[in-house]
Amino acid sequence: MEIDITIEDFVSQYTNAINYRLRSYKQIRGHLKRFELYFSGRTIESIHRRDMIEYIVQRQNQGISPASINIELIVLSSSINYSKKHFGLELINPVTGLCFPVKPGRLRYLERQEAAKLLSFARASRSPYLADFIELALNTGARKNELLLLQFRSIDFGRGIITIEGHTAKTGKRRYLPINRAAHEALTRRLLYKEKKCPESPWVFSKSSGARVKFLDRSFYGAVKNAGLDDFHIHDLRHTFASWLVTEGVELIKVRDLLGHTSISMTERYAHLAPFRLHEAVAVLDKYSIQDNLF
């Protein structure tokens, strides 16, 4: 592929190639627009490492945080790597190695008794769907919007599978979630609610009118407050799901697939929750004795 193309044409080609249905599409396009403006009229080949460093310095002077700058750099780097792979672009990636060091991410999850307490207050709340939402999040690891956009047609009760459609997933990729007993009970309650209140509604989480539930933060944080939980957010239900799996010995690669992570490195943040598994790994060597094999 010719690489004597302007940054504007490069961005246009890349954004036309990726899935516009990605939930992050607008953000990706917005980040790349900044590079279009900064490097306006220049060819993609002419942008070198020193240019990227100057860009970073400018963004810092504008008061942009290192984490936000990292996101911008990652988007540009991904677009270059994608173009190299799919369009045959022969170009050294000028972004490589320029991201700021990232501190370990926040990881808050519930102990079993905390989860039981939260569910108790959720059931006691005025919300007819909050407790079922929490149950499903804790037992599937699905994101908030994935659950709020879930339709009954995406649930196979016979096979015990929930399909998270690509257009509702953060990554834009379809994935399948197994339904355990607790999730099945929650889904059954939602189905009975639908049949009684709004039989024509396609949504798992619907109001009595049949309209989709779009917001539940107020009722959720009310239950969190009543349960006396500190520093706990809706997304932490997903962290809790993953943490419980890891502490029970589920392999990280399986947790990755359930969460829909694009990289195992994203899942490795939970690895420290099962250090005893490392002890089990080296214990297999105990069956051999080096001393017994000495001459």
N, C-alpha and C positions, 0 to 999 in steps of 0.2 A: 504493500500500500504506500502511496505517496505520503510523505510526512511533511511536505512543504505546504501545510494547510494552517490557516489562522486558528487562533484559540476559539474564535466564535464558531467556525465550521466544525472544529473538533468536538466542542460541547454539543452542538446540534446533532452531530452524527451519533454521539454516545447516548444522548437522552432519547433519540428516536429508536435506538436499538434496545434499551432496557424496557422492562415492563412498566408502562405508565400507570398501571393499577397498583403498583407498590404503594403502601401507605406512606413510605418515606420519599416518594417521587418528588413531591413539591419541595421538600427540604433539600434533596440532592440537587435539583435544578437551581434552587436559591443559592446554595453554596458555590456551585459552578459559575453562577452569574457574577459573583464577586471576582473570580479569577478572570472572567471575560472583561470586566471593567478595568481591572488592574493591568492586565496584559493586552489590552485592546490593540488589535491590528498586528500583533506579533504572531509568528508561526509557533506552533507547539514545539518544534525542534529547537527553537532559539531560547527556550526557557531552561535555564540551568540552575544548579544548586544555589549559587550565589543570589540569583533572582528570588528564589523561594525564601532564602534567609532574609532578604530585604522586605519581602512581603510579610513575613512573620514579625519582624521588628515594627513595621507599620501597624499591624493589628494590635500588637502589644501597646504601642503608643496611643491607640484608640481606646485602650482600657479593656480589650477583649481578654477573657480568661484563657489560660493555657489549655483547659479542657475543651473550650469552644474552638480554639485554633486547631487543636488536634482533630476535631471532627471535620473541619474544612480540609485539612491536609489529607486525611484518610479518604475523603470523597474524591479529591483530585487524583490521589494515588490509585484508587480503585478504578477510576475511569481510564487512566493510562494503562494499567495492567490488563483491564478488560479489552481495550483496543489492541494491545499487543497480541493478546491471545486470539481474538476473534477477527481482527481486521489485518493482522500481519504487520502491525506498526513496529518498526525497528527503532526503538528509542530507549535511552537510559532514563529510568524514572528519577527525576530530580528531587522527589519528595522523600525517597528512602532514607531512613535514619534521622529525620528531622523532627519527629513528634516529641513532645515533652514527656518526661517520665510520668507514668500514671501511678497514683497511690492506690493501694488495694481498695476496691469498692466496698461500700457499705453493705453489710449482710445482717439483716434482722429477720429472725424466724421465730415461730411460736413453739413452745414446749406443748406437749399433749394436753396438760391441764389448762394452759392458757387458751388453747384452741377450744376446749370444751366450754370454758367460761365465756369466750367471745360468742360462740354459737348460742349459748343460753340467753345472752342479752339480745342477740339478733332475733331469736324466736319470740322474745318478749316485746320487741319493737313493733311499731305500727306498720312496718313494711311487710307486705305479703310475700316478698321474694328474696329478701336479704339473706336469710339463713340458707336457702337453697343455693344462692350465688356463692356464699362462703364455702359451703360443702363441696360444690363443684370445683371451685378454685383450688381448694386444699387437696382434692383427690384426682385432679387432671393436670394441674400446672398451667392451665390455659390463662392467657392474659385477659385483663378486664374487657377490652373491646372484642376479643374473640368470643367471649361468653355472651356479651350483650348483643352481638350480631349473629349469634347462633340460632339456626332454624331447626325445627323438628325434622325436616326432610334430610338433615345432615346427621341424624342419629339412627343408627341401626341397632335396635334393641335386641334383635335376634342374635346378631354376631357380637354384640357388646362393643360397638365401635362408634366413636364420635369423629366426624370428619371436619377438620378445620380447613375451610376453603381458602385458597390462595389469596383472594381479594380481601379477606378479613385478617389474614396473618401479617405480622410485621415484616416478615421476610418475603412475602409474596408467594410463598410455596405452600402447597397443600400438605397437611400431615394428618396422621390418624392417632387418636387417643383411645386406649382401652378403657372400658367402663368397669370400675370395681363396684362392690356392693353399695358403698356409701353414695357414690355418684349415681348409681342406678336408682336408688331410693329418692334422691333429690330430683332426678329427671322425671321419675314417675309422679312425684308431687306436682311438678310443673305441668305435666301432661293432664293430670286430673283438674288442675286449676284452669287450664285452657279449655277443656271440654265443658267445664261448668260455667265459666265466665265469658270466654271469647273463642268459641269453637272455630271461627274463621281465621284467627290470627296465626301466622306462621312462626312467630317468635317464641323461643323458649322462655325468655324473660319479657313478659308483656304486662301491660296494665289491664284492668278489667274492661277497658274500652277496646282492647286489642292492639293498641299502639305499642310500639317497642319501648322498653325502658332504656333511656339514654343516660340517665344520671342516678347514681345511688350513693354518692360520696357523703352526703349529709347524714343519711341513716347509718352508713357504715361507720363513720367517725363518731357518731353518737354511741353506737354499740362499743366501739373501741374505748371511748372515754368511760362509759359505765363499767366496762370490764377492768378498768384500771391498768390498761396496757400503755406503756410508754414508747414513743418513737416507733409507731407501727402504722404502715401505710398499706393501701390496697395491693400494690405490687408485691408486698412482702408475703402475701398468701402464696404466690408463686415460688418465692424463696423457701417458704416453709415446706411446700410439696417436695422440692428438690432436696432439701436438707433431710427430711424424713426418709426419703429413699436412700440417700447415701449412708445415713447412720444405720440403716437396715442391711447394708451391704450390697445394694444394687450398683452395678458397674457404671462408671461415669459415662461411658459411651451410650448406654441405654438411657441414662438421664438426659444426655444431650439430645437424643432423638425425640424423647418425650417433650422436652422443652422447645424443640425446634431451633436450637442453636445452630448457627452456620459453622462454628468452629468448636472443637473440644476445649480450646483454651478458655472459652467463655464459661464452660461448665466446671473447669478446674478450681474455680473459687470455692467449691464445696468439698474439695478433696480432703481438707484438713479435718472434716467431721468424721472420718473413718480411719484414723491412724492405726487402729488395731488390725486393719486388714494388711498393713505392711508387716506387722509381726507374724501374721499367719503365713504371709508369703515366704519369709526367710525361715520359718519353722520347718518347712519341708526338708531343709538341709540337715535337720537333727537326726534323720534316719541314717545318716552316714557319719562315720567316725574317722577323722583323719589319723588319729592315733593308732587305730586298728590296722591301718594300711602302711604303717611305718615298718621298714625292714630292720 
